[in-house]
């Protein structure tokens, strides 16, 4: 089933991308004949592309999650209006000899109303993040959203003036005489406001979910909230600024970019992180780094601007000219100061907002290293130790591990993905064995705090104690990590153990 769902999902994604490509081609052909109209298609291309890829990813990973299929439907239905409208403009203005029918733009309008303002959008909000309603009673909200959508479509379809395109002077093929303008009048306004109301009710389910959520679901909703908040705040600020500076032409040109950045990129990214659980535990790390780098940038820009202003005024007073070379030099100094200022601010930011993450932790050291020193002597041991460290670091780099600390022959490293840590440990055992040495390794996955380059937390102590339970040549993993490994992974149950200084009993396994 999963394979068939994956093929179907990516097929719909590809079809959507082909429709988007047709919109781009037609937009380019129409550009010489139009002014401003083609800008709309930035939204009609980026939004469906983002949601098509998101839907394909969700369906391929979670075929039973209805959200993947909803995202694919939103993407495909959102892509059609761009193509139909641009083809209609192409046939009416750019190439009047091309075949044209009013049913073409009609199709685009009808498909778009299946998504907004209620319809699929309302359904998606009610099902986020796990594809299930908050409770069976919320199905009423979904059905109400579709009823509002059907009412809005009916109002639009009977309006003879529904189709509004450059060069089109005809009538809506399903319009009824006597109902001119109702889509823009009170009936259409009621449909639009009712759709917004249903969206607000569906969004309220997210607030309720967040208040009730615990663990991973709460983290999922935080990612969704982050993406949605960015989209809403950026578009709200843009609207307010536009109202204050109505005559500024550059602001009008920014409108598509603002919509794309928020609703076309930030929201799908938030949905992807949440639903696919990718970097689910890195939200605090993301916020921590955003605040850190943003603060450093603001401080340096403020200092650079103030110093440049004062220096330029001094030069202007003495030589009656400005110095671009001075500004360039100050800019280089600000760039060089970025690293030191960041290191100075990092402890402050870490104290205010310690970055938390879920990482796979690896501890390893050489077994019977003291006896090896006695057998080999200090000089030969130092040479062998250098080769050992070089081999370990090469493997860490190959498997995207990060060395956190090294003490003597012991290594502490972290990985974003459990599979990378396991493969690194297995290859490390072989590589070190070729040097005539044997290592013991402990692996654990858990929540940690990131304080600068250091990784701290109870999970770190647990991982170190798990390594202490390993014998020469063994790779001992915790139960939490074992649950994340593929079913075909060969594990030997080594029983439950008490880890010194760590509460509870721990089920441990040896990686064969």
N, C-alpha and C positions, 0 to 999 in steps of 0.2 A: 504493500500500500504506500509506504513512504517513497519508494522509487517512482511509482506512478504519479504521486502528488508532486514530487520534485520536478518531474518532466513537465507536468501540466502547468505548474506555477511559473517555471522559467519560460515556457512557451507563451504564456499570457504576457509576461514581462517583455519578451522579445517583440511580440505583436505591438505592445504599447510603444516601445522604442521606435519601431518602424513608422507608426502613426506620427510620433513626434518628429522623426526625421522628415516625413512628408510636409509637416507644418513648417519646419525650418527652410526647406527648399522653396516652398510657395511664398514664404515671407521674403526671402531673398529676391525672388522674381517680382514680387509686388512692391518692394521698397522704392524703386524710382518713381512709382505712380502715387505714393502716399506720403503723408507727413504726420508722424506721431502714432498712427494706428498700429504700425508693426510692433511698437514697444509692448503692447499687451501680450504678445506671443512669447516674451521672456517668461511670463508667468505660466502661459499655456504649454511651455516646453519643460521648464525646470521642475515644476511641481509634479507632473505625471512621471517624469524620469525618476525623481527621488522616491516617490511612493511605489513605483513599479519595482525598483531594486529592493526596497524595504519589504514589499510583499513577497518577492521571490525568495529572499533570505528567510523570512519567517516560515513560509510554506515548506521550504526544503529542510528546515530544522524542526519545525513543530507542525506537521501536516494536519493535526486535529484541532489546532488553534484557529478559530474562525477569523481572527483578526488578519491573518496573512491573506486570506481570500478577499476580505473586505478592502484591504489596502490595494490589492491588485485591481479590484473593481473600481475603486476610486481613481486609480491611476489611468485605467483605460477609458473610463467615461469622461475624465477630465482632459484627456488628450484629443478626443474626437472633436470638440468645438473649435480647437485651434485649426485643425485641418479643414473642417467644413467651412468655417468663416473665411480662411485664407483662399480656399479654392473658389468660393463665391466671389470674393474680391478680384481674384485672378480672372474669372470669366466675365465679370461685369466691367472692369476697368482696364486691366492689363492686356487681356486677350479676349475681346468680346466675341470672337468666333468660336471659342471653346464651348462645349455643351454645358448648359446650366438649367437647374430646376430649383424652385423655391423650397423643395423638400430637402435640399442639401443643408442650408443653414438651419432649417427647421429641426433636422435631426440633431445638429450640434446643440441647439438650445434645450431640447428635450432631455438629452443625455446629461447635460450639466445640471439640470434641476433634480436629477436623481441623487446627486451628491450634496448640494447645498440648497438652502441653509439647514435643512433637516436631513431626512433620508439616511444615506450611508454614513454621513458625518455623525449624526445622532447615534446611530447604531454602534459605530466604532468607539465613541466616548463611553457608552454604556458597557462595553465589553472589555475595555482596557483594564488591566494589563494581561490577563490570563485567558481571554476569550470566553469568559463566563460572566453572566449577570451577577450583580451584587446579591440578588435574591430573586425568586421566581416572580415576585410582584413587579419587578422592573421591566418585565416584558410589555407591560402596559405603556411605558414610556416609548419603547421601540415602535410599537404599533401606532401610537399617537403621532410619532415623528413621520411614519410612512403615510398616515392619513393627511397630515399637513402637506406633505410633499405631493400627494395626489391632488389635493385641492389647489395647490399652487400651479401644478401642471395644467389642470383643467382651465384655470383662469387665463393662463398664458396661451393655451392652444386655441381658445375661442376668440382671442383678441386679434382682429385683422391686422393690427399694426405691431404685432409682436416682433417681426424681423426688422432690425435696424442696422443696415450696413451701407457703406459708401457706394453710391451708384445704384442702389436697389430702390425701385419705386413701385414694386408690386405689393401684393398682399399675402398674408399668411395663408397657406393652402387649407388649413383647418379652421380659419377664422370665420366668425358668423357676423353678418351685417347687423349693425345696431350695438355691437359690443366694443366698438373702437375705443382704445385707450384704457380699458379696465385694468390691464396689467400694470399700468403706471398710476392708476387711480386707487380708490379706497379698497376694492377687493384684492388687488395685487399687494397693497401695503399691509393689509391684514394677513395675507399669506406669508409675507416676508417676516413680519413681526412675530407671527405664530411660530415660524421656523426658528427664529432666534430664541424664543421662549423654550422650545423643546431642546435646543442645544444647551441652554442654561440649565435645564432640569437634568439632562444627561451628564453635564459637567459636574453637577452637584453630587452625583454618585461617586465621582472621584474624590471629592472632599470627604464623604462618608467613609469610603474605602480607606483613605489615608488615616482617619481617626481610629479605625478599627484594626488596621494592618499591623503586623509584627514581622520582624525578620526581613527576609528577601523581598516580600511584597511591598513593604514600606520603602525599601531602597529603590525598587522598580518605580514606584509612584514619585519618588523624589527626582529621578531622572526625567520622567515625563513632565513634572512640574517645572523643572529647570528649562527644558526646551520650549514649553508652552509660554512660560513667563517671558523668556527672551523674545519670542515672536510677538506677543501682545504688547510688551513694553516698548519694543523698538518701533512698532507700527503706531502706537499711541503717541510716542514722542515725535515721530515724524509728522503725524497729523497736526499736533499742537504747533510745532515749528512752522509748518506750512501755512497755518492760519495766521501766524504772526508776521510771516514774510510772504504774503500772497503774490507779490510781483517778482519774486526771485525765480528765474528760469531754471537754475541748476537744481533747485529742490524738486521741481516737477520731473526732471530727468532721473532723480534718485528713487522715485516711487517704486518702479519695478524691482530695483535692487534691494530695497528695504523689505518688500513683501517676500522676495526670494530668500533672503538671508534668514528671515524669521520662520515663515510658514513652509518654505520649500527646502530648507536645510536644517535649521535648529530643531524644529518639531520632529521631522523624520529621524534625525540622529538620536533625539531623546527616546523616541519610541523603540528604535533599534537597540540601544543600550539596555533599555528596560525589559523588552520582551525576550530578546536573545540572551539576556543576563551577561552580556559582554562588558567587562570592567564594571560590574555592578557595584563593587565595593570601592571603586576609585573616585566616587563623587566628591568626598571630602578632600582627597588628594588634588582633584581637578580645581576645586574652589580655593584650596590653599595656594596652589601654584598661580592661579589667576590673580588672586589678591597680591601675592608676592611680586610677580612680574609687573602687574599693573601699577603697584605702588612705586617700584623702582623707576619705571618709565615716567610716571608723573613727577617724581622728585627731580630726576635728571633734566626733564624738559623744562621744569620751572627754573632750576638753577641756570641751565643753558640760556633760557630766554632772558632772565634778569641780567646775567653777566654780559650777554651779547648786547642788550639794550644800553647798559651803562657804558660799555666799551665803545660802541658805535657813536654814542653821544659825545664821548670824550674825543674821539678821532674827528668827528664832524666839527667840534669846536676848534680843534687845533689845525686841521688841514682842509676843512670845508669839503670833505668827501667821506664816503663810506668804504669799508674794507671787507670785500667778500672773502679774502684770504683769512682774515681773523675769524669770521663766522665758520669757515671750513675747519680751522684749527680747533675752535671750541667744540664743534660737532665731533671731531675725532677724539678729543679729550673726554667728552660725555660718553662716547661709545666704549672707550677703554675703562671708564669708571663703572660701567654697568656690572661687571663681575664682582668687584670689591663691595659695591653698595648692596648687591644681592646677598652676598655672604654675611654682611653686617645685619641686614634686615631679617634673614631667614629665621634665626632663633626667636625673634620677636613675633613673627607671624606664626611660627610653630607653637608658641605658647598660647596665643589667642585662639588659633584654629588648628589643632594637631591633625595632620592628614592621616586618615585611616584607610586601610586597603586590605583586601584578602589576597594573600600571597602563598605560594608554596615555598617552604623553608627547607634548606638542605644544610646539614652539618656532617662533616667528614673529617677523619684524622687517620694517621698511620698507626697501625697496631704494632706494639713492641718496638717503638722508635728508639727507646733508650738502649735496648740490646743491640740495635743496628749501629748506633753510634760507637758502642764498645767494639763491635766486630769490625767495623770499617775504619774507624779513626775519624778525627774531626774533619780533616781536609776532604777525604773521599765522601764523607757524609754530607758536607756542604755542597759538593758538586751534585750528589744524588738528590739532595733536597731542592736545589735549583731546577733540576730537570723535572722533578715531581711537581713543583709549583707551576712551571711553564706548561706542563701537560694539562694540569687542572684548569688553568686560566684559558687555555685554548679551547677546551671543551665547554667551559662556561660561556665563552664568546660565541661558540658555534650554536649552542642551544638557548641563546638569549637569556642567560642567567646574569645576575649582577652580584659581584663580590662585595659583601658588606664588611667583613672583618677577617683578618688572618692573624693567627697567633701560633708561632712555631710551625708545626706541620698540620695544624687544624684550619679548616676553611668553613666560613659561614656565608652562604649565598642564597639569593631569593630569585624566584621565577614567577612570571605572570600566569603561566599555564602548567598544570600538574604533569601533563605528558612530556613536556620539555625537561622538567626536573628528573623524571624517571629515566628517560633516555640518557640524560647527562650522567646520572649515577651509574647506570649500567656500563656505559662506555668508559667512565672513570675507573671502574673496577678492573676492566680489561687493560686499559692503558697503564695503570699503576702496577698491575701484575706483571707487565712486560718489563718493568724496571726492577723486578725482584722484590717488590714491596706488597703489602696487603693493607687495605683500608677497611674501616667500618663506616657505615653511612646511616644517618637517620633522616627521614622525610616526613613532613607534616604540613597540612594546609590549615591556615587560620587567619583571624583578623589581627592586624598589627597596627602600630602607630608609626608614622614616618616623621622623624624629627631631624631635619636636614638630611644627611646621608645615612643616619643611623635608623635601624629598625628595632622597635622595642615592643614589649607586650608579653602576656602570659604564653602566647603561642610560641614565642622564641625560646622560652625556658623549656616548654614541652618538647620542642624539636631537639634541643640539646640533650635532654634526658632520654629521648627515644634513641638517639645515636649511642648513648651509653649502654643501652640494652643489646646492641648489636655485637656479634662476634666478628672475628677476622673474616673478611670477604662477604659479609652479610649486608644487605640493604633492608633495613627495617622501616616499615611505613605505618602510620597511624590508621585507625579505622576510617576517619573522615577523608583521608586521601585515598584509601583503597576503594571507597564508594564512588570516587570520580574516575577510576581507571576503567578501560574497556573490559568487557566480560571475559575476553580470552586471556587476560593477564594472569599469569601463574603466580598464585600467592599461597604461602604456607602459614597456617595459623600457629602463632607462637604463644597464644594464650593471653590472659588479662594480667596486667601488671600495675603496680603502684609506681609512680614516677616521683622521685624525691623532690619535694617542694611544690608539686603540682597536685591540686585536689582531684579526687575521684580515681576510679580504676580505668585503665586504658587498654583497649583491645588492640593488639599489635600483630602485624603480618610480616613475613620475610618474603622479599621479592626474589623468586627463584631465577 
